[in-house]
Amino acid sequence: MLGSDIRCDAVLITGASSGIGAATAKHLCEKGYFVFAGVRQQQQADAVKKSVDHDANLLSVILDVTKEGDIFRATEFVNEILTEKGLRLAGLVNNAADENLGPVEVLPLEVFRRELEVGYLGAVAVTKAFLPRLRQASGRIINMSSVNGRCTFKYHATTCATKYAIEAFSDALRMEVRPWGMKVSIIEPGPTDTPLMREKTIEEFSQKLSQYPKEQLDLYFKDLDDTIKRAEMFVQRISAPPRGPLDKVRRILNGQGWLHSPLDVARVIEHALSSRRPKTRYLIGVQAKLIHVARRLLSDRAFDRFLGENVFDF
Ligand SMILES: NC(=O)c1ccc[n+]([C@@H]2O[C@H](COP(=O)([O-])OP(=O)(O)OC[C@H]3O[C@@H](n4cnc5c(N)ncnc54)[C@H](OP(=O)(O)O)[C@@H]3O)[C@@H](O)[C@H]2O)c1
C-alpha cells in the first residue's frame, strides 16, 4: 500500500546506505516520493527502511553498481513494482562512490580502477539500465559530482578523475536525452558531514595508506604518524559547526572550512528533481564556490600554491 500523501513519482538512489544517499532517501520520502534505496547488504536495507518515517514509501534494493547481476535484478524488481503500483520512474540519483586518498605513486593501480568502476562506470551502467523506464516519464538523471569535479586537489587524483569523468558523461547525456524532455543535473557539493568526510578520511590515512611501501610513503610524508594526527585534527576542526557568519569568514581566510549538512545536499537534489527548470550544475556551499572562483581566476601554478597553503595540506 502506498502512503496516503504519496505522489506518482518514484526515484532510485544508489549508495543510499549512508551519508548523502541516506539523507536524500529520507528527505524525498518525506516529500512524498516513492524511493528505491540502493544498498549493498540486507542489513543496510533493513536499517534504511527503519530510518524513514513514511516507511510505506520506501523499498530497498540490493544494488552493487559494479555487479551486472545486481543491476539486472534491480531493473526487474523496480519495473515490477512501478507497474504494480502505477508509478513512474521520475528520477535516478547516481550517488554511490568509493573514494580514496593518497599520492599517485603510492596508490596501487587497482585503487584507481576500483574507484572509476564504482563512481563512474557504475553510474553509466545503472543509467543505461534504467534509461528506457526513465524516458517513459521524461525523467531526471542526477549525478553526484563534487567540487572535485571542478578542480583537483593534492592526493585526490582518483577521486577527481572519477568526478571529471562524471561531469563529461553528464554533459554528453544531457544533450542526448533532451529530445524526450529529460533533464540531467550534476550536483557538486563542498565538504559535507558524512562518513566519507569523517571516519573514512581518517581511515584512509591511518589504515589504508600505512599498508603501502614505507620507502614510497617517506617520499611524500616526512612523518606518516604526524600526517595522520594532522588529518585527524583537520577533520575535527571542520566538523565543528561554525559559530556564526564571522566564524565562517575567519575559517575561509584560514582555509579551514566546515562541513555542510547532508540534508542541504538532499534539498538541492529535490530541486533538481522537481523544478521546472533544473540547473545543469549545482555547486553547493560558499567554500566550493570560492574554490571554484579561485580556480578560474588563478593560473595553474598560482592555484597549486593557493591550495598548498589552504586546503588539505596534510
Ligand atoms: N561528503 C562529502 O564531503 C562529499 C562532497 C562532494 C561530493 N560527495 C559525493 O557524494 C556522494 C555520497 O558520498 P557520501 O559523502 O554520502 O559518502 P558515504 O557516506 O561514504 O556514501 C557512499 C555510498 O556509496 C556506497 N557504495 C560504495 N561502493 C558501492 C558500490 N560498489 N555499489 C553501490 N554503492 C556503493 C556506499 O555503500 P556501503 O555503505 O555499502 O559502502 C555508501 O552508501 C559520493 O558520490 C561523493 O563523491 C561527497
The ligand as an SDF file (V2000), in Angstrom:
LIG
                    3D

 48 52  0  0  0  0  0  0  0  0999 V2000
   30.9460   14.0140    1.8370 N   0  0  0  0  0  0  0  0  0  0  0  0
   31.4460   14.9540    1.0630 C   0  0  0  0  0  0  0  0  0  0  0  0
   32.1280   15.8680    1.5430 O   0  0  0  0  0  0  0  0  0  0  0  0
   31.1410   14.9610   -0.4190 C   0  0  0  0  0  0  0  0  0  0  0  0
   31.4600   16.1140   -1.1350 C   0  0  0  0  0  0  0  0  0  0  0  0
   31.2250   16.1310   -2.5020 C   0  0  0  0  0  0  0  0  0  0  0  0
   30.6620   15.0360   -3.1300 C   0  0  0  0  0  0  0  0  0  0  0  0
   30.3560   13.9210   -2.4130 N   0  0  0  0  0  0  0  0  0  0  0  0
   29.7730   12.7770   -3.1440 C   0  0  0  0  0  0  0  0  0  0  0  0
   28.5380   12.4230   -2.5470 O   0  0  0  0  0  0  0  0  0  0  0  0
   28.2760   11.0350   -2.7750 C   0  0  0  0  0  0  0  0  0  0  0  0
   27.9200   10.3660   -1.4620 C   0  0  0  0  0  0  0  0  0  0  0  0
   29.0340   10.4480   -0.6030 O   0  0  0  0  0  0  0  0  0  0  0  0
   28.9010   10.4870    0.9870 P   0  0  0  0  0  0  0  0  0  0  0  0
   29.7220   11.6140    1.4450 O   0  0  0  0  0  0  0  0  0  0  0  0
   27.4900   10.3840    1.3980 O   0  0  0  0  0  0  0  0  0  0  0  0
   29.7340    9.1700    1.3580 O   0  0  0  0  0  0  0  0  0  0  0  0
   29.3610    7.8030    2.0620 P   0  0  0  0  0  0  0  0  0  0  0  0
   28.5650    8.0230    3.2850 O   0  0  0  0  0  0  0  0  0  0  0  0
   30.6610    7.0930    2.1380 O   0  0  0  0  0  0  0  0  0  0  0  0
   28.4140    7.0870    0.9750 O   0  0  0  0  0  0  0  0  0  0  0  0
   28.9030    6.3950   -0.1220 C   0  0  0  0  0  0  0  0  0  0  0  0
   27.8370    5.4140   -0.5350 C   0  0  0  0  0  0  0  0  0  0  0  0
   28.2740    4.7170   -1.7230 O   0  0  0  0  0  0  0  0  0  0  0  0
   28.0650    3.3390   -1.4950 C   0  0  0  0  0  0  0  0  0  0  0  0
   28.9050    2.4620   -2.3200 N   0  0  0  0  0  0  0  0  0  0  0  0
   30.2450    2.2540   -2.2430 C   0  0  0  0  0  0  0  0  0  0  0  0
   30.6070    1.3220   -3.1510 N   0  0  0  0  0  0  0  0  0  0  0  0
   29.4710    0.9530   -3.8000 C   0  0  0  0  0  0  0  0  0  0  0  0
   29.1780    0.0390   -4.8400 C   0  0  0  0  0  0  0  0  0  0  0  0
   30.1340   -0.7160   -5.4150 N   0  0  0  0  0  0  0  0  0  0  0  0
   27.8890   -0.1040   -5.2600 N   0  0  0  0  0  0  0  0  0  0  0  0
   26.9140    0.6440   -4.6910 C   0  0  0  0  0  0  0  0  0  0  0  0
   27.1080    1.5120   -3.6920 N   0  0  0  0  0  0  0  0  0  0  0  0
   28.3910    1.6650   -3.2660 C   0  0  0  0  0  0  0  0  0  0  0  0
   28.3280    3.1450   -0.0140 C   0  0  0  0  0  0  0  0  0  0  0  0
   27.7860    1.8930    0.3810 O   0  0  0  0  0  0  0  0  0  0  0  0
   28.4540    0.9940    1.5610 P   0  0  0  0  0  0  0  0  0  0  0  0
   27.9250    1.5980    2.8340 O   0  0  0  0  0  0  0  0  0  0  0  0
   27.9360   -0.3630    1.2850 O   0  0  0  0  0  0  0  0  0  0  0  0
   29.9390    1.1150    1.4180 O   0  0  0  0  0  0  0  0  0  0  0  0
   27.5870    4.3520    0.5440 C   0  0  0  0  0  0  0  0  0  0  0  0
   26.2130    4.0850    0.6050 O   0  0  0  0  0  0  0  0  0  0  0  0
   29.5360   10.4850   -3.4330 C   0  0  0  0  0  0  0  0  0  0  0  0
   29.3350   10.4420   -4.8420 O   0  0  0  0  0  0  0  0  0  0  0  0
   30.6040   11.5160   -3.0870 C   0  0  0  0  0  0  0  0  0  0  0  0
   31.6530   11.5490   -4.0220 O   0  0  0  0  0  0  0  0  0  0  0  0
   30.5790   13.8590   -1.0610 C   0  0  0  0  0  0  0  0  0  0  0  0
  1  2  1  0
  2  3  2  0
  2  4  1  0
  4  5  1  0
  4 48  2  0
  5  6  2  0
  6  7  1  0
  7  8  2  0
  8  9  1  0
  8 48  1  0
  9 10  1  0
  9 46  1  0
 10 11  1  0
 11 12  1  0
 11 44  1  0
 12 13  1  0
 13 14  1  0
 14 15  2  0
 14 16  1  0
 14 17  1  0
 17 18  1  0
 18 19  2  0
 18 20  1  0
 18 21  1  0
 21 22  1  0
 22 23  1  0
 23 24  1  0
 23 42  1  0
 24 25  1  0
 25 26  1  0
 25 36  1  0
 26 27  1  0
 26 35  1  0
 27 28  2  0
 28 29  1  0
 29 30  1  0
 29 35  2  0
 30 31  1  0
 30 32  2  0
 32 33  1  0
 33 34  2  0
 34 35  1  0
 36 37  1  0
 36 42  1  0
 37 38  1  0
 38 39  2  0
 38 40  1  0
 38 41  1  0
 42 43  1  0
 44 45  1  0
 44 46  1  0
 46 47  1  0
M  CHG  2   8   1  16  -1
M  END
$$$$
